[in-house]
Amino acid sequence: MTVERSGNSKVDSRFGPLPSYPTGQRIDATVNPDKLVKTHCCFCGQQCGIQLKVNGNEVVGFEPWEEFPFNRGMLCPKGIRRYLQGSHPDRLTQALYQDPSHPEGFRPMNYHEAIGKVASEIHRIQEKHGPNAFAVLGGASMTTEKCYLLGKFARVCLKTRFIDYNGRLCMVAAAGGNKKAFGIDRAANPTSDIPLAEVVWVGGANIAECAPVTTSYIWQARENGAKIIHVDPRITPLARTCDLILPIKPGRDAAFYAGVLHLMIENDWLDHSFIENHTVGFEAVAQSVKEWTPEKTARVTGIKESLIRQAAELWGQAKTSFLIHARGMEQHGHGVLNVLSAINIVLASGRLGRPGCGYATLTGQGNGQGGREHGQKADQVPGILKTPSTETSSPPSGASPKRKCPTLASIVTKFSARWKKAKSRVCSPGLLTPWSPCPTTSSSRGCCKSWTSLSALIFS
């Protein structure tokens, strides 16, 4: 399929660089739709609400959905142009079969024929090489139902043990840390708590470019007087507006948060009541961070000692604070350790379950949680249950040995211990409903108002 890309082409005029419009004029202002359909923008994990203009079977424009609680009508540039993808001329609309004799290298094939071809090839290959000749890679932009069906297709139909989803290079380290610390991998606090915080701490996250609408919540907090702390090797757009930038050496997050907690303990910037009533393991954590003095932390992380002290003081002395992190501190061989170290300062200061307090991991796609909880992970089946042991598996040939990482203890909530005991009751009503349908859209893809609050579970 060849599409001309000249500056005067129809593709450029409709899909190319954004044309200039008079101030206040909408791109699709002249479109009169048959109906408006409420849905979500599916570009990133924020899942902003959007109303699509529909004429017949074609999406022809959009309108802001100002009543949607998360974005309140706001959309980033990706969301504004999202509706154009469905009718883009480069979009595949039929099955294609590789055929060297065809002028374009592929020939069209009807779906009935294509499905039959795929099924026969699966049978042929498995007859020769066994069920594990196939691997399945899922995605986190599918609905929860599709996530479940893909896992079932892999394990029940193909009978292969090789299945994973793209979250392995996304939120899997955050999920592992959350499960260990909280007992469950869920959102801890609503986004609406961010503007109420006195300190907003961002670690390893380029929010302004990857989750633009979330940036508005941070700016609201700043306008309310909050201090913004940014821990990142790069100077991101958000970092340029922050009160405190901490340019950490990549991968040294666990050491940094250990140093921050060391100062919090030294200055008694702790919530002793929260620690006693809602956590376990604090004594071991306090012992493990004793060696992480400001001097050692500065040497290991590359952050000036004065900045480490300032960050610890801002977080420790604030009455309310919110910590957000993303892939920058998670995608390491010791990513779970980095996550747990960040959670340590949240739990030690009791920054959960109160207005203006919270902890959040930014998800890259709309249904990473659905993918994890409904069977797309290699090590987890639906119901948040671990798969049978695969200790007999051999590592890939030539695989590098695991790197030795700092040994740091982690604080976990008491709910985490109770949750592990209750795992046999996977279907307990009100406790294990991964995502209820959005009451406004009836969509099973995540909605900011339908997530089960982790704080509600911890304090229940």
VOBA-413257 format. One record per residue (C-alpha): residue in three letters; x, y, z. Coordinates in steps of 0.05 Angstrom, whole numbers, plus 5000, padded with zeros to 4 digits. Example, Ala and Ser with C-alpha at 12.3 -4.5 7.8 and 13.67 -1.06 7.14 Angstrom:
2
ala524649105156/ser527349795143/
//
This chain:
460
met500050005000/thr503250654977/val500951325003/glu503751964976/arg506852415029/ser507753064990/gly506153715025/asn499753814984/ser496953104992/lys490152965022/val493652555076/asp497753155098/ser491853625095/arg487753195142/phe492752785181/gly499353145174/pro502053755210/leu496654125248/pro494054685204/ser493255385231/tyr486255595253/pro483756255278/thr483956325354/gly478155965386/gln476255565323/arg475754815331/ile479154345281/asp472454005268/ala467954595283/thr464054525218/val462253795229/asn455053655249/pro454752945276/asp448952455277/lys450652305350/leu455952385404/val459051755435/lys462251795503/thr468651385509/his475951415530/cys482051645493/cys486451025492/phe493251335477/cys496151285547/gly494351035616/gln490551655636/gln484451445595/cys481552145589/gly474152205574/ile472352425504/gln466052505463/leu466652265391/lys462552575335/val459652015292/asn456352065223/gly453951385200/asn459550895217/glu465151405213/val468151815270/val468752515242/gly470652945302/phe470653035377/glu467653455432/pro470453575502/trp467253165557/glu467353675612/glu463553245662/phe468752685661/pro472052715730/phe479352615710/asn480753085651/arg474453515656/gly474453645581/met481953745574/leu485753345521/cys493053335501/pro495253385428/lys495052625422/gly487952595447/ile485653165403/arg487952785340/arg485952095365/tyr479452065327/leu483052115260/gln486451435267/gly480351015252/ser479751275181/his487151375166/pro488851115096/asp494750715123/arg490450315170/leu489849565153/thr482649365140/gln483648645115/ala488148055127/leu494448035085/tyr498447415064/gln505847475047/asp506447324973/pro513047484937/ser509447454870/his504748014889/pro506948724868/glu506648974940/gly509248334972/phe502648175005/arg495947954977/pro489148075010/met485847475042/asn478847425072/tyr478547305146/his475346615141/glu481146375098/ala486246725142/ile483746415207/gly483745735175/lys490845835151/val493246045220/ala489745455254/ser492744945205/glu499745235215/ile499045225290/his497044495286/arg502844325239/ile508144675281/gln505744385347/glu505443685318/lys512743745301/his515544165358/gly510444115415/pro505844635448/asn511545065474/ala513645225403/phe509045825409/ala509646445452/val504146955462/leu505347695475/gly499348085500/gly498148825510/ala495349295561/ser490849695515/met485649145510/thr479349095551/thr479448645612/glu475248125576/lys480248085519/cys486048035568/tyr482747435600/leu481147105533/leu488247185507/gly491046845569/lys486046285562/phe487746215488/ala495146135505/arg494445665564/val488245255546/cys488145265470/leu495545295452/lys497644965518/thr503945385518/arg507145635581/phe510446205543/ile505846805552/asp507247505575/tyr504848205561/asn508248855543/gly507749075616/arg514048665627/leu517549275600/cys512649755633/met509549695702/val511548995723/ala516749235773/ala511849725803/ala506649175808/gly511648715842/gly513449255893/asn506149435906/lys504248705917/lys509848605967/ala508649266005/phe501049296001/gly499048575986/ile495448795923/asp497149175860/arg492049735859/ala491750495856/ala493150765926/asn489851445922/pro485651845872/thr489052355828/ser484752895860/asp489152855923/ile495153145885/pro492753885886/leu491653825961/ala498853615976/glu504054076007/val509653685971/val509153305905/trp514952835893/val516152575822/gly521252025809/gly523351755741/ala517252025705/asn516752495646/ile509652685663/ala509153305619/glu510252915555/cys507752215573/ala501652385616/pro500353115599/val493553185633/thr496452935699/thr501153525695/ser495253985706/tyr494153675775/ile501353805794/trp500754525770/gln494454605812/ala498454365872/arg503954865856/glu498855425850/asn496355215919/gly503355315947/ala506154605941/lys513554465932/ile515154025872/ile521053535877/his523653185815/val528452595817/asp531052445747/pro537652425709/arg534352845655/ile531753555656/thr524653425634/pro519553965619/leu516553875688/ala523353895721/arg524554585693/thr518654845734/cys520454475799/asp522854745865/leu528054205874/ile531453795820/leu535453185841/pro539652935781/ile540752215804/lys545451715771/pro541151215734/gly539150605775/arg541350885843/asp534351025868/ala534350495923/ala540550805953/phe537651505948/tyr531051335983/ala535050966036/gly538951606048/val532452006052/leu529451526102/his535951546143/leu534952296151/met527552216167/ile529151736223/glu534952156248/asn530452776253/asp524252386276/trp520152596215/leu515951976223/asp508651796235/his509551316294/ser502051186300/phe501450986227/ile507650546231/glu505050186293/asn497950086270/his498649966196/thr505549696180/val510449136197/gly517949106189/phe519849816207/glu525249606256/ala528949206203/val528349776154/ala531150276204/gln537049816216/ser538349716141/val538650466126/lys543450636183/glu549350596137/trp546251066085/thr548851706113/pro548152346072/glu555552296054/lys555051586029/thr548451705993/ala551352315957/arg557451915936/val553351335908/thr547651735875/gly551452335850/ile546552805884/lys549453355928/glu548853226002/ser545353896012/leu539953715962/ile538853035995/arg537953386062/gln533253896031/ala528953355998/ala528352956063/glu526553586102/leu521153806052/trp517953116052/gly518852976126/gln516153636152/ala510253686105/lys503453526133/thr501153246067/ser505052976007/phe504252555945/leu509552115912/ile509151915838/his514051485799/ala514351145732/arg518850725688/gly525251125699/met526450815767/glu522850165754/gln526149885691/his532549625724/gly534948945745/his533149155816/gly526949555797/val522549235851/leu527749445903/asn527550155877/val519950155883/leu519949875953/ser525050385975/ala520550955951/ile514550635986/asn518650616050/ile518651376057/val511151396042/leu509350896096/ala514451156146/ser511251846142/gly504051576141/arg502351896074/leu496551436056/gly489151456070/arg488652206082/pro486552776036/gly492653076001/cys496852456014/gly498351885968/tyr502751445926/ala501851295852/thr505350945795/leu503951235727/thr501450695680/gly503350745607/gln497050425578/gly489750405596/asn489049695624/gly495649455650/gln492149245714/gly487048845674/gly492748505637/arg496348325701/glu490248095740/his486947695684/gly492347225661/gln497147565613/lys503247535659/ala507846935653/asp508046845729/gln500846995746/val494046705728/pro487147045737/gly485547185809/ile492447465825/leu495046765836/lys502146545821/thr503146025767/pro505845335785/ser513345315798/thr517745355737/glu524145185774/thr525844665721/ser526345215669/ser533345355645/pro535746065633/pro537046265562/ser543846065535/gly548946605548/ala544646975599/ser548547435645/pro548647265719/lys544347695764/arg547748335789/lys548648395864/cys544348965892/pro544249315959/thr540548916012/leu535149366039/ala529149176081/ser522249436063/ile516249656104/val509749296086/thr502649436108/lys499148976156/phe493848896102/ser499148556060/ala499848006111/arg492347926117/trp491547916042/lys496347336033/lys492346926083/ala485847096046/lys488346915976/ser484346275976/arg478046705977/val479446985909/cys472247145894/ser470647525958/pro465348045939/gly467748755942/leu474948565951/leu477248265886/thr473348635833/pro479348865792/trp475549395754/ser468149525758/pro465149805693/cys465450555690/pro458550795713/thr458451325659/thr460950935599/ser459850205619/ser466950095593/ser471049545627/arg477449905610/gly479850275672/cys476250905694/cys479151365747/lys472751315788/ser472150555785/trp478950345813/thr478650015881/ser482350485927/leu488250155960/ser487550606020/ala480350376029/leu482849656031/ile488649796078/phe484350166129/ser478249716123/
//
